[in-house]
Amino acid sequence: MPSTAIVTGASSGIGECAARQLAERGMNLVIVARRKERLEKLKEEIEAKSKVKVEVLALDLSAEGAAERLYEATEGAGTEIEVLINNAGFGTQGQFADIPWSKSSEQMRLNIFSLTELTHRFLVKMKTRDRGYILNVASIGAYMPVAGYATYAAGKAFVRNFSEALAHELRRTSVRVCCLCPGPTETEFIDVAGQKISAVEKLAFMSADRCARIGLRALFGGRRLIVSGFLNTLMMFWLRFFPRRVITWGAALFMEK
Ligand SMILES: NC(=O)c1ccc[n+]([C@@H]2O[C@H](COP(=O)([O-])OP(=O)(O)OC[C@H]3O[C@@H](n4cnc5c(N)ncnc54)[C@H](OP(=O)(O)O)[C@@H]3O)[C@@H](O)[C@H]2O)c1
C-alpha cells in the first residue's frame, strides 16, 4: 500500500512543488493550506497524471485547534502518515514596532507554534511505528538576526534548533527529521511579505521546484540540516567566522529596505 504524506502550504511555492514530487515518488497526499480552489486544482492535476490519491484540507493553520483538526482528519481517521512536510509559513517585512501585533502573532502561531504542535502529534505515532519522515522548512534567516524580518528570522532559528535537537533525540530510531533552510526562492513569499525586490536581485532566486527537490533528497537521504544551493551553503558556512554585529549589519543591508 502506498504511504501517505502531508504537505502544509501546498497551494503555492515550495509546498506545491514538494507535493508534486512526492506524488512522483508514488505517495498519497494530504495537501493543506487556506486557498481551497488552488488545492483542488493541484489535486486534479496530480490525480490526472498519477495513480496516487490526493486529499484536500482547507485549514488556517495559525488558528487555535487547526493542528488538532489536521491530525484528527488523518491519523485520527485511520490514515497512517509516513511523511510530514511542515512548510506553511510567511514573513512580514518591516520594523517590528510598525507591524501590527496581530500580524506578528499570526506569523509566530503559524511558523513556530503550529509546526511544533504538528511535529509532536505526528511524531508520537511515527515513534510507535518506528518509521517516518518530518521535513521542517526554516530559512537561511535561521542563521542570523535579520532587521526588517526580526520575528520571522528569530522564528526560523527556533525551527532550525528544534529540528536538529529532535533529529538527535531520534538518532536510535528509524524516524528522520530534517530542516530545510531555503535561500531566496521564486515563490509568492516576497509579495506576501510586502518586500520590494529589484530585477537584478531576482536573478539570485532559486526555483521552488529545485528547492523542494533539495529538501526531499536531504530528508530521504537521512540529512538533519540542508541549506538550499551551493552559494547559500557557502555563505552560511562562512558566517560563523564573523562577529554578530557584522552579520546583523550585513543582513539588514539586504533585508531592511
Ligand atoms: N521563498 C523564499 O525565498 C523562502 C526563503 C526561506 C524560507 N522560505 C520558507 O518556505 C516556506 C514556503 O514558503 P514559499 O516560499 O513557498 O511561499 P508561498 O509561495 O507564499 O507559500 C506559502 C504557503 O503557506 C501557506 N500558508 C500561509 N499561511 C497559512 C495559514 N495560516 N494556514 C495554512 N497555510 C498557510 C500558503 O497557502 P494559503 O495562502 O493558501 O493559506 C502557501 O501555500 C515558508 O515556511 C517560508 O518561510 C521561503
The ligand as a MOL file (V3000), in Angstrom:
LIG
                    3D

  0  0  0     0  0            999 V3000
M  V30 BEGIN CTAB
M  V30 COUNTS 48 52 0 0 0
M  V30 BEGIN ATOM
M  V30 1 N 10.5970 31.9360 -0.8610 0
M  V30 2 C 11.6510 32.1940 -0.1310 0
M  V30 3 O 12.5280 32.9950 -0.5380 0
M  V30 4 C 11.8420 31.4980 1.1900 0
M  V30 5 C 13.0930 31.6190 1.8130 0
M  V30 6 C 13.2870 30.9830 3.0380 0
M  V30 7 C 12.2630 30.2410 3.6100 0
M  V30 8 N 11.0500 30.1430 2.9920 0 CHG=1
M  V30 9 C 10.0050 29.3520 3.6690 0
M  V30 10 O 9.4650 28.4200 2.7530 0
M  V30 11 C 8.1500 28.0580 3.1800 0
M  V30 12 C 7.2260 28.0670 1.9810 0
M  V30 13 O 7.0690 29.3920 1.5200 0
M  V30 14 P 7.0990 29.7910 -0.0180 0
M  V30 15 O 8.3690 30.4840 -0.2770 0
M  V30 16 O 6.7500 28.6160 -0.8510 0 CHG=-1
M  V30 17 O 5.9650 30.9130 -0.0250 0
M  V30 18 P 4.4910 30.9370 -0.6310 0
M  V30 19 O 4.5190 30.7070 -2.1020 0
M  V30 20 O 3.8890 32.2170 -0.1290 0
M  V30 21 O 3.7900 29.6960 0.0610 0
M  V30 22 C 3.3870 29.7240 1.4170 0
M  V30 23 C 2.3640 28.6250 1.6460 0
M  V30 24 O 1.9550 28.6680 3.0240 0
M  V30 25 C 0.5310 28.6720 3.0790 0
M  V30 26 N 0.0250 29.3860 4.2430 0
M  V30 27 C 0.2580 30.6720 4.5820 0
M  V30 28 N -0.4330 30.9870 5.6840 0
M  V30 29 C -1.1300 29.8640 6.0480 0
M  V30 30 C -2.0330 29.5620 7.0900 0
M  V30 31 N -2.3900 30.4690 8.0250 0
M  V30 32 N -2.5650 28.3040 7.1640 0
M  V30 33 C -2.2280 27.3890 6.2240 0
M  V30 34 N -1.3680 27.6100 5.2090 0
M  V30 35 C -0.8370 28.8420 5.1190 0
M  V30 36 C 0.1110 29.3860 1.7840 0
M  V30 37 O -1.1990 28.9870 1.3980 0
M  V30 38 P -2.5500 29.8410 1.6140 0
M  V30 39 O -2.2160 31.2900 1.4190 0
M  V30 40 O -3.4560 29.2760 0.5710 0
M  V30 41 O -3.0000 29.5110 3.0030 0
M  V30 42 C 1.1140 28.8150 0.8030 0
M  V30 43 O 0.6800 27.5770 0.3220 0
M  V30 44 C 7.7730 29.0400 4.2880 0
M  V30 45 O 7.8840 28.4130 5.5350 0
M  V30 46 C 8.7990 30.1450 4.1370 0
M  V30 47 O 9.0480 30.7960 5.3540 0
M  V30 48 C 10.8270 30.7590 1.7940 0
M  V30 END ATOM
M  V30 BEGIN BOND
M  V30 1 1 1 2
M  V30 2 2 2 3
M  V30 3 1 2 4
M  V30 4 1 4 5
M  V30 5 2 4 48
M  V30 6 2 5 6
M  V30 7 1 6 7
M  V30 8 2 7 8
M  V30 9 1 8 9
M  V30 10 1 8 48
M  V30 11 1 9 10
M  V30 12 1 9 46
M  V30 13 1 10 11
M  V30 14 1 11 12
M  V30 15 1 11 44
M  V30 16 1 12 13
M  V30 17 1 13 14
M  V30 18 2 14 15
M  V30 19 1 14 16
M  V30 20 1 14 17
M  V30 21 1 17 18
M  V30 22 2 18 19
M  V30 23 1 18 20
M  V30 24 1 18 21
M  V30 25 1 21 22
M  V30 26 1 22 23
M  V30 27 1 23 24
M  V30 28 1 23 42
M  V30 29 1 24 25
M  V30 30 1 25 26
M  V30 31 1 25 36
M  V30 32 1 26 27
M  V30 33 1 26 35
M  V30 34 2 27 28
M  V30 35 1 28 29
M  V30 36 1 29 30
M  V30 37 2 29 35
M  V30 38 1 30 31
M  V30 39 2 30 32
M  V30 40 1 32 33
M  V30 41 2 33 34
M  V30 42 1 34 35
M  V30 43 1 36 37
M  V30 44 1 36 42
M  V30 45 1 37 38
M  V30 46 2 38 39
M  V30 47 1 38 40
M  V30 48 1 38 41
M  V30 49 1 42 43
M  V30 50 1 44 45
M  V30 51 1 44 46
M  V30 52 1 46 47
M  V30 END BOND
M  V30 END CTAB
M  END
